[in-house]
Amino acid sequence: MSGLLAALENITGMSAAFVYENVTGSTDGDGIPSHSIWVIVSGTALPAAIANAIYSKRNAGCGMKGTQSYNITQADGSNFVIRWDDVTPENLFIKFTATSLDGSTAPNIAAIRSQLVSSFVPGVYQQVNINDLATEVQLIDNNTLVTSSGFSLSSGGAYTSTLTPTAKNNQFAVSSANIIILPMIMTPLAPTVVHGASTTFTAIGGYGSYTYSIFTNASSGSINASTGLYTAGATFPVTDVVRATDGLGNTIDVNVSVT
């Protein structure tokens, strides 16, 4: 099938192409029927160009697997259905603990989450591993040590050191929302707030949206659970403890000196 693969790769707009063949008499482990091929493509190539390449290069009598289809009009006027599959994105969840190497400067969680999206890009049906992840994080922030890392297909699922897409036409898609970095960080780190005055807390890291609360409310203060706007109460001098909780139940606490 080298001729078919070459023809597919030469199509304008084709970014990747794969051809799998089952020469046995029964369906194989990838679901390819007996004596059939499975063409997988990605990019902006026109369906007609893909179909014509498969039609002209496939062996006579060879079956095809795929959910994409295109009708080829044959010389006798009859239609012949060509089948293939496009590459399908599959969500990848990444979780790790970020530790400051110098012990004073906090890991740059915002930069890591945003830049991993463009720097950690697995190929089609490519396995991911924690060593490659740690290398990419170090390139983004050389003050961050990655530990307790893993990959999963769901936010609350089991995390493993390596992970492979569930099908050969799948490609892991990395999004900043699905990068779970612990421990969470909340700013301001150690605020002093005059009684009756306000400040807004902002959490980063973890997963999903945050819920803000006052874990220890010695000043009888208040906080907006969604925005993190905290208002110190009338009792002072005391210490309140503000807590942020992410979508998975991870928490971060900050002490507030109320004066």
Helices and strands as residue ranges (DSSP letters): H 2-9, E 14-22, E 36-43, H 47-57, E 63-65, E 68-73, E 79-86, E 88-91, E 93-100, H 109-119, E 128-129, H 130-140, E 144-152, E 162-163, E 170-173, G 176-178, E 179-187, E 192-193, E 198-200, E 202-206, E 211-216, E 222-223, E 229-231, E 238-245, E 251-258
